[in-house]
Amino acid sequence: MSTLNPGKKLRGAVIGYGFISGKGHIPAYLERAKSKGDVEIVAVADISEGRRAEAARVLPGVRVYSDYESLLAKEKGNLDFVDISTPPCDHARIAHAAFDAGLHVLCEKPLTTTLDEAASLLKHAQESKRVIFPCHNYKHAPVVKTIREIIASGRIGKVTSLTLSTYRNTHAKGVTEWNTNWRREKKYSGGGIAMDHGSHTFYLTFDWLGAYPTAVTAKMTNLSQYDTEDNFSCVLTFPTGVAHAHLTWTAGVRKVIYTVQGDRGAITVDDDDLQLAVMESTGGPDVAQGAVKWNVEKQVIQSNWMDASHVSWFNSMFDQFAECISKGEWVGKEAKESYLCIQLITTAYRSAADGCRELPLATDVRL
Ligand SMILES: NC(=O)c1ccc[n+]([C@@H]2O[C@H](COP(=O)([O-])OP(=O)(O)OC[C@H]3O[C@@H](n4cnc5c(N)ncnc54)[C@H](O)[C@@H]3O)[C@@H](O)[C@H]2O)c1
């Protein structure tokens, strides 16, 4: 890492200037550079000529490279971190190269496409004393923050079960200048909707059930001509309860529906709409005779779900990354959870391939 940085400003390079960096990360960095002045993007690398031209147009003054190797060779002395926004197949080797160059790493999900790669990245981060931090940005959606606050307030009691459904009418498309359908090609993506979206679903279950799952059973189907699944369902067993997840790229609508069941109430979320139902005893002998009634509150919490770049969630997440850097938390909670997400996804694939057999999950991270 460079010693040229006198203030607290973090200087970064973005590797992969596609949809998420062009519409999400870069606009958020530019806004943050203006409002807080604690970040600056000095370089970008992309293998696509068209994307490099777009980066040069949008970011005058930023140095643009055709591959991450030449960027790291030339810029490592000017940088504190790299932001890896390429397809998942390249996350691990770019992150290893960044650690070798002495840089911190912010990495898009899924962290890697195999568990061995995830383990070796976490180990490398620890050994090189550099932060590895995954983009677990759904935790930063305003409505998701409210779910967390309600659970923490104790109003719904102890959480016992969850359902998390993600409906998409198609796979997310990458920029047209490279390979817009890479998410459907296993060699780039490592898998279909579970690999692409599973991390978001799974780190939310860890948070809401306050534990890590011990077993998974999964089923998946593919209605397309591609070599990856477009529908995925699983049941996760936790020491504290159970979670059901359903992810589809063949839905008739784009939305999330989450339910969180507690022993004194429940939360139901449909994108921005949140309903909180809290039990109230009426003093009668039992429920069947009307001993419980529910006080229901409804709120609308604007979370911009329809904007797939989730630009408005980015800087709350970047605060966490910056905090890990300042505290020297090389492999923090989010990084460990990204590993557990990869374990879950890859184990779920084995379960689905073996007639939905329930398979055990480790709840710790081997480093
Ligand atoms: N957290 C979220 O909400 C969210 C949303 C969208 C995408 N993502 C993640 O962001 C990553 C990128 O997805 P996207 O939708 O932006 O894809 P994209 O196809 O739009 O962009 C990928 C870019 O990376 C470039 N690229 C490919 N291989 C490269 C390499 N080896 N070195 C340098 N550049 C390379 C391509 O030319 C392209 O410009 C994926 O990991 C995806 O899962 C996360």
The ligand as a Tripos MOL2 file, in Angstrom:
@<TRIPOS>MOLECULE
LIG
   44    48     1     0     0
SMALL
NO_CHARGES

@<TRIPOS>ATOM
      1 N1        -24.4040   -6.4920   -5.2770 N.am      1 LIG1
      2 C1        -25.2900   -6.2960   -6.2530 C.2       1 LIG1
      3 O1        -26.4160   -5.8960   -6.0190 O.2       1 LIG1
      4 C2        -24.8520   -6.5680   -7.6730 C.ar      1 LIG1
      5 C3        -25.6360   -6.1610   -8.7630 C.ar      1 LIG1
      6 C4        -25.1550   -6.4170  -10.0630 C.ar      1 LIG1
      7 C5        -23.9480   -7.0820  -10.2370 C.ar      1 LIG1
      8 N2        -23.2460   -7.5040   -9.1490 N.ar      1 LIG1
      9 C6        -21.9720   -8.2290   -9.2930 C.3       1 LIG1
     10 O2        -21.0400   -7.3940   -9.9650 O.3       1 LIG1
     11 C7        -20.1900   -8.1800  -10.7860 C.3       1 LIG1
     12 C8        -20.2680   -7.6640  -12.2100 C.3       1 LIG1
     13 O3        -21.5840   -7.7540  -12.6730 O.3       1 LIG1
     14 P1        -22.1430   -6.7320  -13.7600 P.3       1 LIG1
     15 O4        -23.6200   -6.9070  -13.7830 O.co2     1 LIG1
     16 O5        -21.5960   -5.3880  -13.5430 O.co2     1 LIG1
     17 O6        -21.5210   -7.3870  -15.0930 O.3       1 LIG1
     18 P2        -21.1640   -6.6620  -16.4720 P.3       1 LIG1
     19 O7        -21.0460   -7.7210  -17.4880 O.co2     1 LIG1
     20 O8        -22.1120   -5.5350  -16.7160 O.co2     1 LIG1
     21 O9        -19.7320   -6.0240  -16.1970 O.3       1 LIG1
     22 C9        -18.5720   -6.7860  -16.0950 C.3       1 LIG1
     23 C10       -17.4270   -5.9510  -16.6470 C.3       1 LIG1
     24 O10       -16.2100   -6.6240  -16.3280 O.3       1 LIG1
     25 C11       -15.3730   -6.6100  -17.4870 C.3       1 LIG1
     26 N3        -14.4590   -7.7370  -17.3370 N.ar      1 LIG1
     27 C12       -14.7180   -9.0600  -17.5160 C.ar      1 LIG1
     28 N4        -13.6420   -9.7850  -17.1400 N.ar      1 LIG1
     29 C13       -12.6880   -8.9110  -16.7370 C.ar      1 LIG1
     30 C14       -11.3640   -9.0470  -16.2400 C.ar      1 LIG1
     31 N5        -10.8050  -10.2490  -16.0830 N.pl3     1 LIG1
     32 N6        -10.6610   -7.9280  -15.9530 N.ar      1 LIG1
     33 C15       -11.1990   -6.6870  -16.1260 C.ar      1 LIG1
     34 N7        -12.4650   -6.4970  -16.5950 N.ar      1 LIG1
     35 C16       -13.2070   -7.5910  -16.8720 C.ar      1 LIG1
     36 C17       -16.3060   -6.6570  -18.6650 C.3       1 LIG1
     37 O11       -15.7240   -6.1390  -19.8330 O.3       1 LIG1
     38 C18       -17.4710   -5.7980  -18.1740 C.3       1 LIG1
     39 O12       -17.2930   -4.4400  -18.5070 O.3       1 LIG1
     40 C19       -20.6440   -9.6250  -10.5950 C.3       1 LIG1
     41 O13       -19.8920  -10.2450   -9.5830 O.3       1 LIG1
     42 C20       -22.0840   -9.4760  -10.1440 C.3       1 LIG1
     43 O14       -22.5470  -10.5580   -9.3760 O.3       1 LIG1
     44 C21       -23.6750   -7.2370   -7.8840 C.ar      1 LIG1
@<TRIPOS>BOND
     1     1     2 1
     2     2     3 2
     3     2     4 1
     4     4     5 ar
     5     4    44 ar
     6     5     6 ar
     7     6     7 ar
     8     7     8 ar
     9     8     9 1
    10     8    44 ar
    11     9    10 1
    12     9    42 1
    13    10    11 1
    14    11    12 1
    15    11    40 1
    16    12    13 1
    17    13    14 1
    18    14    15 2
    19    14    16 1
    20    14    17 1
    21    17    18 1
    22    18    19 2
    23    18    20 1
    24    18    21 1
    25    21    22 1
    26    22    23 1
    27    23    24 1
    28    23    38 1
    29    24    25 1
    30    25    26 1
    31    25    36 1
    32    26    27 ar
    33    26    35 ar
    34    27    28 ar
    35    28    29 ar
    36    29    30 ar
    37    29    35 ar
    38    30    31 1
    39    30    32 ar
    40    32    33 ar
    41    33    34 ar
    42    34    35 ar
    43    36    37 1
    44    36    38 1
    45    38    39 1
    46    40    41 1
    47    40    42 1
    48    42    43 1
@<TRIPOS>SUBSTRUCTURE
     1 LIG1         1 GROUP 0 **** ****
